[in-house]
Amino acid sequence: MIGDPAPRPAGPAPHPAGTAAGDPPAHPGGPAHGGRRWARFASWSLRSRLTAMVVVLIAVVCVAAGVATEVALRSFLFAQLDGQVEQAAQHSVALQRGPQPPGPEPGRRAPQRFLGLPAGTVLATVEGGTVTDGQLVESHSVGTLPTGAGEQLAQVADDGRPRSVDLGAELGTYRLVGLPVGDGETVVAGLPQGSVDDTLLRVALIELLIASAAVLVGGTVGALVVRHSLRPLRRVAATASQVAELPLERGEVALSVRVPDADLHPATEVGQVAGALNRMLRHVANALSVRHASEQRVRRFVADASHELRTPLAAIRGYAELTRRGGHDLPPDVRHAMERVESESARMSTLVDDLLLLARLDSGRPLAHDEVDLSRLVADAVSDAHVAGPRHHWQLDLPAEPVLLVGDGARLHQVVVNLLANARTHTPPGTTVTARLRADRASAVLSVRDDGPGIAPELLPRVFERFARGDSSRSRSAGSTGLGLAIVAAVVAAHHGTVGVTSPPTTVTVRLPTTPPPGPAAVPPSAPPAVAPGTTPPAGPANRSGPRPGRPGRP
């Protein structure tokens, strides 16, 4: 039935998708969208942002100037037109109140009385809400009003205020004013508004063209000026990039990179940044020099101490062995003590030799560059490991062709021996250890894998650090010096190679170039070794030594 309200569904109205009860729906112009837009703008380069702001500023100024011009011009033109309309209305009132000359058509004013009015002027007499007399002044005559214009003229109030009225498609928009004459009559006069509108439109188009040209020229010039102004900042960034690419983590660093003096203008912001960067670089250079000097002193001390300890340790071992083999009738406890002295002195000699080797590698002492048959070297090392660890299962995987490279044969042999000894020492009997060698493009890849208990995850990143142990008590029950993998990392780095480890299963992978580039590449203890592709990167050189809780003999 018409007029009856439509039935409403029971229950509360469903909420928009994605909103809870009482929560307003997300608005596309809300703060979140504004934040994303600002984040996108902030991600632009400084040059782009400055250029965009210059263009926007020019556009805003042009728009403001155009709007102000249009408003002022419109006010002026309408004031001028309103004055003409009022004059025409007063002229019509004077004609209405004056005597009517005779004419061919009684009731219509003579055409010569309207010759002073502009062409297109509309004059009408309204009485009782009806137009009783209406004329359209043309160039040399007076015509009648089009059909339908009289209704609009009859609605014009006699308050003397000009207003815009559409008089139909034939006449268009007119500026009209109504003045009372007396006896209930109103005189309405008006002039066409089209000329004013056309003038405002032409001025707006001209302003648009000028604003577009100003934005284009201003944006281009602004971009060039911003680019030129940011050149010092780019040079400062280039200096910082050069410093970032320097190997500051090892060795003696010649930090001579500075921002050019031409950019050090304290009166500018870029000059202040450049000066602060230069001061920071001087402080960093001084700190690096002090660090390098301290490292050199420590290395000389370790090398000198290791060298000086070799002779007394050899003497201790010799006297202990001489006493043990001299055939003297020694009590059992004394004989046991001499055996312990001989054993510990041997272990101490090994530790001193390892420290001396690391000190020499740290100092950048050049290695031998001979052709080394790595296949034969690995085969010999695995054969020796069979003798040293008969309770382990040893496997060897070599390519059909021998793998040759240029390097120091003695040091590379020590790398292989240390890796096999490390696997033997820190895995239980019965563990299978596999040494695999293959040639990969311009490098040789050696991997030592065992199926032992593995390395603790917390120890894995620092497994190549010196004296790094899984046992915080520093137990030496496994007989390790704690420097085996540290020597591996240092020797491999000295050959411009990489080393990495993954676990479980524990796999140490060494990648060596077959023809290393010339020059030293020793890595000091403070720098981590490079990481072979496909392996877990270690945090720095260290040994996987010392027993691990819950996994005997494994760090």
GISULSUL-V142847 format. One line per field, one symbol per residue. phi: phi as a letter, one per 40 degrees, with the letter a starting at -180 (. if undefined). burial: 1 if it has 9 or more other ideal C-beta (glycine too) atoms within 8 Angstrom, else 0. Layout:
# GISULSUL-V142847
phi: ???
burial: ???
This chain:
# GISULSUL-V142847
phi: .cgcccccccgcccccdgbccgccccbcbcccccccccccccccccccccccccccccccccccccccccccccccccccccccccccccccccccccccccacbcgbccdccbcccccgcbbabbaggbccaabbcbcbabbccccgcccccccccccgbcacbcchcccgcbcbabbcbhfgcbcbbabcccccccccccccccccccccccccccccccccccccccddcccccccccccccccccagcbccbcacdccccbccbccccccccccccccccccccccccccccccccccccccccccccccccccccccccccgccbddcccccccccccccccccccccccccccccccgccccbbcbcccccccccccccdccbccbbbbbbbcccccbabiccccccccccccccccccbbcdgccbbbbbacbfbabbbbbbbbccgbcdccdcbccccgcbcbccgcbccgccgbccccdcccccccgbbaaabacccbbbbbbccbccchcbcbcccbcccbccgbccccicabcbgcbdgbdgbc
burial: 000000000000000000100000000000001100000010010010111101100110011011001100110011001101110111111011000000000001100001001001111111000010011111000100110011011101000001001011001111111110100011111111100110110011001101100110011001100110010110110011011001000000101000100011000001111110110010011001100100100010011011001100110110011011000000000010011011001111111111111111111000100001111011111101110010010101001000101111101111111111111111100011111110100011111111010111001111111101111000100101111111111111111111111010111111111101000011111011101100110111111111110010111
